[in-house]
C-alpha cells in the first residue's frame, strides 16, 4: 500500500512497495537532471505541500524548488539560465507563475535571433526558444 506523508521540511514523501528504493533510472544520481531523493524508508519528492487541519487532505502547492514546469515539461531553472547565459552575455530567462501552465517563460537578450538559434543548436525544448519571441512595442497612453 502506498503511503503519502508530509515531511518536517514541508514536502511530500512516498513509501510502500511500489516506490523505488534506489535511483531510477540507474545512474540518475550521477546526472544533472532533476530527481527524487531516495532514502531507506521513503522517497522525498521535493514537492511542497500543506495539510488541511479539518479534512486532513494533503495539497501539493507547486513544483520542487529550482524546478520550473511549463505545459507539462519540467526544467531545472539553473541549468536553463546557464544555457541561455552561455549563448549571449547579459541574456536572461525568467519563470513567472502561471495558474494554468505552472510557469510562463520570458527571455531577454540583445540579439533574439542568435539566442533562439543557439538554443535550437543545443537541442533546447521549443518552449524555451519561444520565451525569446519578438515583443510588440509598448503602446503609449493617449492623453484624452
N, C-alpha and C positions, 0 to 999 in steps of 0.2 A: 504494500500500500504506500502510495506517495504521501510524504509528509511535507507540508509547507509551513515555514515559520519565519518570524521576523527576528533578525539578529540585533544585538545591542547597538550596532552602528547604524541601524535603520534600514538595512537591506534585506531582500528576500533570500532565504536559504531553502534548498530542496534536499530531501533524503528519501531513501527507500530503494527497493530492488531495481527499479528502472533508471535510477540516477547513476551516471558513471562514477567510478571510484578512481579513475586515472584520467589524465589529459586526453581529450578526444578532439580531432583525430590524433593518433600517436605522433609525438613530436611537436604538438601545438605549443607546448611550454617554451620551446626554443625560438618560436617565431614572434613577429611583432603584431600579429592580428589580435583583436580583442578576444579574450577567452574567459571562461569561468574559473574561479579559484576552487580547487578540489582539496578537501581535507578527508580525514578518516571517517568522519561522521556525516558530512553534508557537502553540498556544492553551494558556494556563495555566488549568487548571480550578479551582484553589484547593482541590481535594480532597487532604487529607493522605494520604500513603501510606508504605509501607515495602516493602523488597525483601528476600526471604528469601535468606540467604547461600548456602544449599545448592542450592535449586531455581531461584533467580533469578526467582521469581514475585513480581509486584507486587501488593500487597494494599492496597485503599483502607480507611483507618481510620475515616472519618466524613465528615460534611459540611464544606464550607468554613467557615472561621472567621466567626462572626457570622450564620451561616445555621442555622435550625432546620428539621428535617424531621419532619413528623408525618403518619403514614399516607399517604405518597406526595406530600404537599404540602410545598413549601418556602417559608419565610418569612424575611425579613430581621428578625432579632431586635430590632434597634434601632428599626426603623420600627414594629413591633408594640408595643413598650414605649412609644414616644412616643404612639401612638394611644390606648392604654389610659390613660396618664397624662394625656392631654388631655381625657379624658371625666370623670375624677374625680381630684382631687388625692389623692395618697397611695396610689392603687391601683397594683398591680404585677402583672406576669406573669413567671413563671419557666419555663424549659425544663429539664426534668430528663431525664437519659439513660434510654433505654428500649431494651433489647436487641432487641425485635421491631419497635417502631414508629419507632425513631430517637430521638424525644424524646416526653416526656409533658408537657403544659402544665398549670400550676397558677396560677390567678389569685386575687388577694385584693384586697378593697376593702370599704369600709363599706356601700355600697349596691349589692349584687349585681345587683338588677333594673335599676337605672339604667345600670350598666355594660353589661349584656347588651343593653338597648335601644339604647344609644349605639353599640355595636359593630355591631348589625344595621342601624342607620340609616346607618352609614358603609360598609355593604356588606361587612363582615368575613366571613371564612370561618366557617362554623358550628363548626369545630374550635376557633377562638379563643373563640367565645362559650361553648362547653361547658367551657372552662377555669375559668369562674366559676360552676360548678354549686353547688347548695346542699350543704353538707357536713353529715354526721351529727355530732352532738356526741360527743366522746371518751368512751369508757366508762371508768368508774372501776375500778381494780383492787380486787378483793374481798379482804378480809382473811380468809383461810381458816384 
